């Protein structure tokens, strides 16, 4: 899917869901629909409408979640 290239086009709620669920390897239909709506990208889906993330997509999301977590715990 290459979530890194789509990241800036995602709605904030979708990005937050991904950051809140960094270990998720299979995206639920609602998240797939939100990504498609925001980006126009046609994601490969299984018969349930879910999309399996590639290892590089998972790495990107985990890194983004880690950076967000580190940023939110910084002292003012």
Beta strands, then each sheet from edge to edge (+ up, - down):
strand 1: 26-27
strand 2: 51-52
sheet 1: 1+ 2-
end
